[in-house]
Amino acid sequence: MRCDKIDGQMTRFAIVVLGAILAVTTEPSKSFAADGDEQAVRKVIDDFNKARRARDVKAFVSLYTEDAEIGPPDGNIMRGRAEIQKNFEQLFASMTSGADRDRIIKTVRFVRPDVAVVSTTADGPGVRIFDVFVMTKEGQQWKIASRHGASVRHPEQPTRK
């Protein structure tokens, strides 16, 4: 692996970690947000949930920037719409009932007029998912540029031996 590729991955990872820290440790800020931006960002998450529930890959992928990145809890990073579409076609086809875990917004923070960091959680049987979305404004439309997540077992759930 080339050093510049590693540096790029480390930079993206550092941005996501910084975004997560800022989203969790600071009060939501509207100082950079134009009128209607927070509602537009919240609508993207609502559309994300609707597309997942409907298993609508086309609608789901349209929410992402062309060069978007998804870092799921398993660590298999997806880059670009084409790769995201391929992976979610398979995922949605194999999803069972009850696997639709709506993301609930905890914080929305605007770090620049065209960049928002959104912290969400989702609960499922025995697991809680934490996602940090980094969204960018393209023209008048907000898109997901990056989403990284982690999942943890609920404390009341016993671990397997």
N, C-alpha and C positions, 0 to 999 in steps of 0.2 A: 504494500500500500504506500502510495506517495505521501510525503510529508505535508504537501499543500492540501491533500484530501483529508488527512487527519486533522490539520489545523482548522479546516472548514467545518468538520464535524464537531470539533471541540468548541468552536465559536458558536455554532448553532445550539449545542448543549448548554453552554454558558448563558446564552440569551434566554433559553427556556427556564433554566434554574433561576436566573435573575427575575424573570417575569413571574415565576411562581412565588418567589420570596416577596416581591413587591405586591402581588395580588393578595397574599395572605397576611402580610404584616402592615399594610397601610390601609387607611380609609379610602373608599372609592373616591376618585377624583373626576370632577366634570370640568376642571379648569381648561382643558384642551378641547373638550367636546363642543361641537357646534349643535345648534338646536336640532333635535331629532336624532342625533347620532346614537345616544344610548338606546333609544327605542329600536333603532335599526340594527344595532349589535344584538340586542335581546331577541329580535325577530330571527336573526340568523340561527341562534341556538334553538328557537322554537321550530324553525324549518328543518334544522338538523334532526330534532326529535321526531318530527312528522315523517321525514324521509326514512329514518331508521325503522319506525313502526310499520310503514307501508312497504319496507324493503325495496324502495325506489332508488336504484343505483344512480340513474341519470340525475334525479333531483339532488341526491346526496352529493355526488361529485361536483355538481354545479356550484355548490357552496364554497368550494376551495379555489384558491389561486392556481394558475397553471403550474407553478413550481412549488406547490404546497408540500408539506412534510407531515407525516403522522408517525408518532412514536408510541405504539401501544405498549401495554405493560409487559408483553413478552419480549420486547426489545427489537423486534423485526421492523425496522424503520422502512416506511414507504415514502417514495419521493416522486412527485409529479402526479398529475391527474390520471394519466394512463395506468400507472402502477396502482394507484388508489382504486381506480375503477375495477381493475382485474381482481384485486384482493377482496373488494367488497361484493363483487358479483358472487364469488365463492362463499364468502361469509354469510351474506344474506340468504343464499340458497340453502345453507346448512343450519340457519338459526332456528331454534325451537321456540315454541310459544313460551312467553315469560322471559325471553332473553332481551326484550326491548326495555332497556333501562334509560328512561328519560334523564337527561342532564338537567340539574337544577342549579341555576346561577347563584353563586355565593357573593361574588364581587365582579364589578366591571370597573376597570381603571384605564383611563386614557393617558398614555405616556407621551403621545404627540397627537396633533390634530388628526392624523391619519393612521394611528396605531392604537389598538385597544388590547388589553390583556383581560381575559375572562376566566375566572376560576369557577369550576363546577364540581358537583358531586352527583353520584347516581348510586342507588342502593338496589341490590338484587339478593337472591337467596344466599345468605352467608357471606356476602362480599359488598364492599363499598369501593366505588371507583372515583378517583380524583383525576380530573382533566384540567389542563391549562391550555386555553386557546389563545393564540396570538392572531388578531385580525387586522387586516389592512384595508384602507379605503381606496378603492379603484374608481376614480371618477366620483359618482354619487353612491356607489354600491360597496357595502362591506363584504369582505371575503375572508375565509379562514386561510391563513398563511402557514400556520403550524398548530398542531395539537399533539400534546404529549400527556400520557396518563400513567397512573399507577393504580393497582388494586390491592386491597388489604382484606383479610378475613375479619368478619365481625368478631369482637371479643367473646361473645356468647357462643360462637360456633367452635366445637372441638376440632382440633387439628387431626389429620389422618396420621396413623402410625404405620 
